Amino acid sequence: MHDLVIRNGALVDGTGAPARTADIAIDKGVITAVGVVAEAGVREIDASGLLVTPGWVDIHTHYDGTG
């Protein structure tokens, strides 16, 4: 059993590939499976209709500081 399974999300993996429907399993804060995850999770999230972007870090800022 996984700690967390996010199911049926539109996975955007950051490689430039098109989004695909996938499950993601997470154990101890680490992604341990991507694709069809057969095992249950202690906690499960249904991400149907939502984007799932594991590892995405948005470093964009609107800070326009002037010196």
ABEGO torsion letter per residue (X at the ends): XBABBBBGBBBBAGAGBBBBBBBBBBBGGBBABBEBBABBBABBBBABGBBBBBGBBBABBABBBBX
